[in-house]
Structure formats: C-alpha cells, structure tokens
Amino acid sequence: MARTDLPRELTAGKGTVGLRLPGDEGVREFIRACGGALTATSANLAGEPPARTAEEVAKSFLAGLSLIVDGGAARTTEPSTVLDVSQDKARLIREGAVSWRALQETIRSAE
C-alpha cells in the first residue's frame, strides 16, 4: 500500500503505486541520475498498443505531456509484466516480457 501522504495523482486514487524496473540499462542510468525514482505515465493509453518511438508517444497523447525523453526506438516489443503485490499473495495483472511461470518460480525460491 502507498503512504497516505502521497499525492492522489500518484496513486490514481487506488492507494497503491506502480513500480517498474526497466530492462534497458540506459533507462536505469537515467532513472538513477534523477535520484533513483521517476514518476512517468505509460507510453500508451490503456488498451492501445505500446508506443515504440517518441513520435508515437506524441501522437497518442495530443495534450497533457510536459516532456518526452527520446532515447530512440524501444528495443522490446513485449509490454511490461504487471503484478499486484499489495496483498499477501502476488496476483498477475498482465503477463508481458517476464512470464508468470518464471515469476512464480522466483517467488517460491524467495519464500
């Protein structure tokens, strides 16, 4: 669960925060340079295919973005795997680049 003093915009009013660990080392380096955490929207609207370039992001979000960081075309075609770990047991929300089976094995080995 998110801290209660976080702005509602960061939790979308749900009381949780989504975290990502990008596979791209250049993106990780950028995040570290920003202090180790970065708040950003997804590069696509819900239900739409992932945007792979800065130009596609700009076309998806016609208004409301202050900044698009153009690091070149995305190197992956698969979306992020999304888990809900706000409860005692992890729950798959969306399977993507990391399989649910691999995550389950990792979770079992950590218990």
N, C-alpha and C positions, 0 to 999 in steps of 0.2 A: 504494500500500500504506500502511496505517496505521502510525504509530510503534509500536514494540514496547512502550513504556511506557504505552500507553492501556489503561484497564480493559477486560477481556474483554467486559463488558456493552455497551460502545460499539461493538464490532466484531462482536458476535454470534458470536464465536469464528472469524470468517472472515478476519481480518487486513485488512479494508477498512472504510472509513467511508462512509456515505451522506451526501451534502450536498444541500440544496435551496435554490433561490433563488425565493422566493415572488413571484408577480406583483403581489400586493397591497401597496401602499406602506405602509399602516398596519401590516401584519405586519413588513415590513422595518424600519420605525421601531422597533417593539417589540424586534426582534432586536438592533438597534444599541444600544438602551437597556440590553440585557442583556450588553453587552460585545462584540457582533459575532458571537457564535456561541451557539447554543441547542441543547441536546440534548432531543429530544422523540420520542415514538412517532408513528406514523401515526395518523390519526383513525379508523381502521377495522382490523379484523382481516384478515389475509391471505385473499384470495378473497371478501371481503364488499364490498358497495358502499360508496363513501365516505360517511362521516357528514358531514352538511351543517350541523348545529347542535350546540351544546354538549349539549343534551338527548340527541341521537342518539349522541354520543360516550359519555356516561354510561351509556346502555343497552347499548352494545357492550362496554364494559369494566366489568363489575359489581364488580371489585375490582382493586386494584393501582395506581390513579392517585392521585397526590398533589395534582394541580392540573389544572383545565381552565380555560383562558382563553377567556371568551365574548366574541368580537368580533362577534357577530351571525351570521346565516346566511352560509355560504360563497357567494361570488359566481360561482363557476365550477362547472360540473357535470362537467368532464373531470378525470380523475386526472393526477397528475404524470407526465411522461415520464421514464423511468429509463434511464440509460446506465451501462455499466461502462467506466470509463476507467483501470482499474488495469493494463492491458497496453498494448502499443504501438499497437494499433488499437481505437478505440471500438466497443463492442458494444451493440446495443439490447436492453434487458431488457423494457421495456414502453413502448409508444407511448401518449402521452396528449395533453395540451394543445399541446405542440410536436411537429410531425410529424418523423418520421425523415428525410424528404427535406430539410426545412429545416435540420436539424442537420448532415446530410451536406454540404450546400452551405456552411454556416458553417465546418465543419471543413476543407473543401478550400480555402476562401479564406484560412484562417489558416496553411496549410502553406507 
